[in-house]
């Protein structure tokens, strides 16, 4: 054995502090969004270990630290998993600086803890949107490594021929990003419009709209109809419901 072999090995360190930031902790516990948490912290309404904390980036241990907001202990809420049929015209966010209507309008009147959207649909898009307070579940679905396919039905302002479909399937580079799809199929056409079915396993910002715009194709409607094996089905527009245990299995939950 060499001298080097006898040298005790030092544990690897990542340099990253343990725990999570206080504002993220409040979000993970289902109390509010990170933005709302920052306001609560700045107002001196949050205590950790009995002391008022005004630093939103303070690292806390969710398993050990006692966090209190407005003199009420914060405990983990029950896990909630929702499917929502998002209408057009709503933004996928909790707090919108422009005061636009958000998807949370669809949850009014429901007895729910704080939930967040899993990914996004832009304001003009519609269809299947998941919402949950289970951050591990959400992160797993959004992780590009999961290759979770998402299926969209897209109405366009032209009737594509075989050559156009081939160009779309080949992908395109826009602003340094390569935009590709898993599959593009013509569903039906009539007059001057057509419906395409497009499947993605990644979700770059306005992916489908940018891909089609690069070919001067107008998008008239964009509807997400499935995530993995979970189908939107006949859920009414603007309506949300809890996922069934069988549907969670379809998502790998």
N, C-alpha and C positions, 0 to 999 in steps of 0.2 A: 504494500500500500504506500502510495506516495504521500509526501507532506501535504500536497494540495488536497488529496483525498481525505486527510484527517482533519481538515479545517471545517469547523461547524458551519452548516448551511444556514444562511440568514433567511427569515421568512420574506416572501415577496411583498412589497407594498406598492399600492397603486397611486399613493399620494392623494387619494380622494377621501375626504372626511367621512366618518361613519354616519349612518342614519340618513334622514332626508331633511330638506329645508322646511322651516315651520309653515310657510304658506302652502307648500306641497302636502305636508302632513294633514293640514285641515281639509284639503281637497280629497286626499286619499281616504280620510275618515268619513267622507260623505257630507261634510258640513256646508261647503260652499266652493266656488271656483277659486283658483289661485289669485285672480285679480281681486275678488271680494275679500279673500283672506288677507291680502296686503293692506286693504283699508282697515279691517278690524285690528290688525297688528299696529298700524300707524296710530290708531285712535287709542291705543293702550287698553284694549278690551280683552287681550289675550295674556294668560299667565302660564308659565311653564315651571313646574316645581314650586309653585307658590309665588313666583316673582313675575312682575309685568315685563313683557318682552316687546320691544318695538323694532326688532331686527328680523325681517321676514326671511333672511337667509340663514338664520340660526339653525344648526343641525340638531335634530331631535330623534330620539329612539321611540318608535311607536309602541314597542313592547314594554318600555320601562318608564318613559316620561309621562307625568300627569299633566295634561293640557286642559285648561279651563277657559271658556269664553263666556263673558258676562256672568261670571260666578257659577256657570254650569259646566260640569265635566263633559268633555267631548269623547264619545265612545264610537266605535265602528258601527255604522248602520248595517241593516240587513242587506244582502246583495240583491240588486235589482237588475233585470235584463229586459229591455223593451225593444219592440219593433214598431217603427213609425212609418207611415206612408206620407212622406214630406210633400206638401204642395209647392208649386212654383211661387216665387215672391217672398219666401222666408229665408233668412240667413241662418247658417248652422253655427251659431255661437250663443253664449249666454249674455254677454255684455257687448252691445254694439255701439261704438262711439257715434255713429250716424243716426242712432235712435230708430233703426229699421225694425220691422217685425221679425221675430226670431222663431225657431222651431219650438221654443218653450211655450209659445202660445197654444200649441197642440196638447200640452200637458196640464193646462189649467183645470183645476177641480179634482185632480188626481192626488191621492195621498201617497207622496213619494219622498224619499230622501233626495239630496242633491245628486243628479245624474249628469253625465257628460256625453256628447256625441262620440261615436266611434268613427273617426274619420270625418269627412265632410262631403256635402253636396253643395254646389254653388247656388246662388240665389235663383237662377233661372232653371235649375235642374230639379227633378222630382223623383219620388220613389222611395225605395227601401233605405231606411236609416236606422242603425242600432244606437241605443243609448243605455248607459250603465253607470254604476258607481264602483264597479270592479275593475280597477286599473290594470291588474295583471291580465285579465281577460281581454281588455281593450288593446293593450300593448301587443299581445300575442297575435290578435287579428290584424293589426296594422303593420306588424313587422314584415318587411319585404321578404325575409327568409321563409315566411310561412307559405308564400305563393298561394294565398287564398284567392281564388278567382272571383271576379265581380262581373256580373252580366248586365248589359244595358241594351235597351231598345231606343234607337235614335231615328227620329224623322228628319230627313234632309230635303233641301229644296232642289233636288235634281234626281234623275233616274240613272244610276250608275251602270255602265256597261262592264264587261269582263275586264277590260284593260284598266279602268278606273279602280275596280276592286283589287286588282293585282298591285297597283301602285300603293293603295292604302295598306295592303297586307305587308308590303315591303318596308313600311315605316318611313320616318322622316326625322331630320335633325332640325330643331327649332331653338334658337337662342342657346346653342351649345348642348341641348338635351336631346337624346335620341328617344323618339316616341314610337313605340311599337305596340302591337296587340297580340293576344293569344289566338284570336280568331275574329274574322269579320265575315258575316253572311248576309245576303239579301233576303229579307223576310217577305216583302211584298212591295209592289209599286202601283201607282195609279196616277194618271195625269202627269203633273210635273214634280211629283214628290215620291219618296220611297222611304221604307223603314229598313234599317239595318239592325242586326244583332251583333254587338261588339263585346268581346270578353277580354278583360285585363286581369293580370295578376299583380299589378303594381298601380299606384295611384298618384302620378305626378299632378301638379297643379293644373287644373283645366285640361287634362290629358286629351280627352276625346275632342273637345272643341278646338284645341290648338292643332291636333293632327288633321282634322277636317278643314280647318281654315287654311292650312298650308297648301291644300289642294283647291282652294276657293270654293269650298262646299259649305253652304249655309245650314246651320243647325236650327230646326224649327222646334223640336222637342227632344228632351233627353231624360229618360226614365231608367233608374236602376231597378231591375226586377229580381235580382238574386245576389246573395253573397254566399259563396260556396254552394252547398246543397240547400240552403235556406231560401225559399221562394217568398216573394211579396204576396202572392196569391190575391184574394179578393178583399184584402183589408181596405176599408174606406179611406179616401184621401183625407188627410188631416187628423187621422185617428191613430192612437197608440194603444198597444196592449202588451202584457207580459209574455215573454217567450215561454213555451211549454218545455218540460224536461226533455222531450223528444227532439225539439228544435235546437236546444242547447247541445245535444249530442251531435246534431248535424254540423254544428260549428266547432266541434271538437271540445266542447265544454263538459 
